Amino acid sequence: MADTPVLLTWDRVRSLEGADDPAIGAYAAAGEALWRGIERLDRGDPIAALVVLETAFETFENEPGPTARLAADALLTARLTLGEAEASVVPWLHALEREATVIGPIAPRRTQIDDEWGLIAELAPVFVPSRIAARVAADVAADVAADDFERWTDGPNKRLAEVYASALLLAAGQSPPPLDWDPPTEGVRLARAMVEARSNDPRRRAAAREELRAFVSDAARPWVRAWSHAGIGLSLLAESEGERLAGIGHLLVVPSVYGEAQPYLAGVCLAEAAQALADAGRTDDAARLLDTLTRIAPRHPALALPSLRGIRAISAPTQTNGIGS
């Protein structure tokens, strides 16, 4: 019918006749930026897409409706594609929020969020603890935690925001407060266990590892097992010498078995395992792991860690032949 209203997202609006309101002009400009960013994503150029998508997201970030969801999803896709894990957290949480509130049909997701778990397989709550990343992580954590997490809907979304803020604080070298609440979903339980497994409290670490071991045994999804091995491995690095060696074993499962599907997490695990071996005096073994990381992910942010560069500087030249050999 001619009088039936049609809902358009701002990226589909070319012009508005007679609209001289500055606010509308700002939305129109952001909509054009969103359109350009999506076009660049579609032709496989996330680098060129990123700047204009960031501009669009700044305008629509706190708005209701499908345009805000589209902007968050597109920015999330660009940042994940470029390996910017820390910076992906905020648009992901906004995408979850908008999906929960948008009425009517919405565009298909560009980034796959597991509907059963409510998580992105490529976005584990584990981040590179570098000096540069620490500043980014601290800023993102503050953004996620703004207004005491009140902008996130009570339930899984708010709990995930708390979990990921804690994971970002760990990457920034800080000690987050305990996550003392019952997880509302299995996805939140998994993510919380990965953070609690790195608690300063040995009892909390042990309890979280038991949860993660259950996920390793029972989970049908490979990425859940990958996350769980990573969480157990990182946790065991804080324990006794024998347990640290077991932790290295868990960490190396991730690049060995799940590396192709989990490149960012696999790189973090290789870097953490290399650092643990170097701390134990096994610098040549550590250097072999770093050679592996360089070969499979030459642009991984973990390679910029000063401590890892030091390992390679003091180790003898090695030839890499697979994980840790």
N, C-alpha and C positions, 0 to 999 in steps of 0.2 A: 504494500500500500504506500501511496505517496507520502502520507503523514506519519509513517512509522519511523521513529527515531533510530539512527544508526550510531553506535558507539565506536569512535575511532581513537586509537592511541596517537599521541602527538607526533610520532615519527611518520604518520601517514597524512598529516595535514600540511599541504603545500603553502596555502595562504588563507587569510581570513579577511574578507572585505569589510572595511569600516572598523576594524578592531585596532584602535590606537591606544588602548590601555597598555602601559609599560609592563604590567605583570603578564598580560597575554603575549606581548612581544617576547618576553623572556622565555615563556613556555614554547613559543613557536621556534625560537632560536635553538633551545635545548632539544626540541623534537627533531629539527634538522640535523643537529649533531648526532642524535641517536640513530637516525636513518643512515647517516654517513658511516657511523661506526659499525652498524650491522652489515651494511654493504661490504665493508672492508673485511669483516669477519667471514662473510660468505665467500669471499674470494681468497681466503686463506692468508690474510695479512693482519694478524693480531697486534703487531707492533704499531702499525699505522692506525688501527682501530682504537688503541688504548686511550690516547689523549682525548679524542672527541667523546668517547664513552664515559670517561671520567667527568668531563664537562656536563654531559647529560645527567649523569647520576647525581651530581651535586645539586642540580635543580629539582629533580624528581624524588630524591632520596626519602624525604619525609612526607611525601604526598600519598594519599590513598589511590587505589585504582590500578588498572592493568598497565598503564604506562610506567609507573614506578617499578612494577614487577618485571616488565620487559627490560628496563634500563639496568636493574640489578642483575638479572640473568645474563645479559650480554656482557656487562663488565666482569662478572664472575668468570664467564667463559674465557675472555681475553686474558685475565690475570692467571687463571689456572694453566692455560696453554703456554704462557710465558714462564711458568714455574714460580710465580709470585704467591707462594702459599699464604704467608701472613696477611698480605693485602687482600686475599680472597675471602677472608672470614666475614667481613662486614657485608659485602654484597650478597653472600650466601644467606646470612641471617635475614637480610631484608627480603630476599626472594622467598624464603620460607614464610615470613610475615605476610607478604602480599598475597601469596597463594592461599593463605588461611582466611583472607578477608575479601578478596575479589569475588564479586557476584557475577555469574554468567561465564561464558566460554573465555578461555585464555589461550594464548599462543603456546605451542609445544615448547618444552624446555630445550635450551641449547646445551646446558650442562645436566648430566643425568644425576638426579638425586634418588637414592634407593627409597622407594615409597614405604617399604616395610620397616626399614631401619631409620629413615629420616636423615640419612647421612650421605655424603659424597665419598665414594671409595677412595678418590685421589686426594682427599683433604683430611688426613688423620690429624689428631691434636698433638702433633710433634713437629717442632720447628727448629731450624738451625740456630744454635746459640752463639752467633757471632756478634762482634761489637756493632756492626752496622745493623744487622738484623735485630739486635737488642733494642736499638732506638725505634725501629719500625714496630717491633712487637709491643713495646711499651706504649707507643702512640695508639696502635690498634686496640690494645687491651683497654686503654682509657676510653676510647670511642665506644667499644662494646659495652663497657660498664657504666657509661654515662647515665646520670640520674638514677643510680642504684639499679640499673637494668630495667627500669620501668617502661622503656619503650618496647620491650619484648613481651609478647603475650604469655601469661601464666601457663605453665605446663612445659611440654618438651622444648619449645623455642627458648623460653627464658632459661631453662636448665642448660641447654646447649650453649647459650651465650655465656653463662657462668663457667662452664667447663672450658670453652675455648679461650676465654679471658685468662683463666688460670694457666692454660698451656702456653699462652703468649707471655705471661709473666715469668714462667719457668725459662723460656728462651731468652728473656731479658735479664736473667740472673737473679730474679726475685723469688721469694717464697710465698705462694698464694695461700689464702686461708683454706682450711679443710672444707670439703664439699659435703657437709653434713645434712643430707636429705635423701629420701628414697627416690631412686630414678623412676620416672613415670613410664618409660619405654625401655626395651632392650637396647635400642640404639644409644640412648642416653646412658644406660648402665655401662655399655662398652666404652664410650668416650670418657665417662667419669673414672672408670677403672684405670684407663691409661694415664690419667693425670694423677690419681691417688697413688698409683704404683711408684711415683717419683716423690712422694711425700717425705718430709724430714722425719716423720714418725715411723720407726721400723714396723710397728704393729699394723699401721695403715698400709704400708707397702706390702706386707705379707698377705693381708686380706685382699688387697686389689689383685695381687698375682694369682691368688686362688680363683678369683672371678675370671681372669684372663685365661687361665689354664682350662677352665670349663668352656670358654668360647673356642679355644683351639680344638678341644675334643668334640664339641657338639655342632659348631657352626657349619652350615652347608656352603656359605659363600666364601670363596678363596680370600677376598679382601679382608673379611673379618678375621680369618686366621692370620693373615699377614700383619694386621694391626696388633693382634694379640701377641704374636711372637715379638714384635718390636717393643710393646709395652713391658713384657716380661724381661726382655733383654736389658732395656734401659734401667729397669728397677733393680735387677741383680747387680748392675755395676756399682750400686751403693752398698753392697754387702761384703762378705768376707772374700778372701782371695779365690777360694775354690768356687764360690758362687759367681764371682765375676767372670771366671772362665766359662761357666755355664751360660752366663748372660751373653758373652761374645758369641757362643754357639747359636743362641736364639736370634741374635741380631743378624747373623750371617745367613740364616734361613730366608730372610726377606729378599736380599738381592739374588740368592741362589735359586729360589723357587718362584718368587713373585715379582722379580725385578722389572720385567717388561711391562707389567700392568701397574706397578707402583714405583715409578722412577724416582720421584722426590723422596718418598719414605725409604726406599732402598739406599739412596745416597746418604741420607742421614744415618742409617744403620751402619753402613760401611765406614763413615767418618767416626762415629762413636766407637765402633769396634777397633778401628785403627788407633784412636787415642788411648783406649784401654790397654791395647797391646804395648804401645809405646810407654805408657806409665809402668807397665810390668817389665820394662827393659827389653822388649822384643821389637826393636825399631825396624829391623829388616822385614819382619812379618807385617808390621804396620805399614811400611812403605809399599809392600805388595798390594795390600788392600787399597791404598791410595792410587796405585797404578791402575787397578781395576776400575775404581771410581772415575778416574780421568778418561779411561777408554770408553766406558759405557755412558757417562754423563759429563762431558768435558766442560759444560757450563753450570754444573751444579753449584749452588752458593756455598756449600760446605767446603769446597776446595779453596775458598778465600780465607778460611780460618788460619790465623797466624800460627797457632800451635801445630796444625797439620803441615804447613809449609816448613816448619822447623824439623819435623820428623823426616821429611824427605831430604833436608839439607844435611842431616847427620847420618843418614843410613847409607849403606853401600848400594851401588847401582844394582837393580834387580830386574829380572825379566818376569813379566806377569803371565801366568798360565792358568787362568780361571780364578775363582774366588779363593783368596788366601793361599795360593800355591805358586 
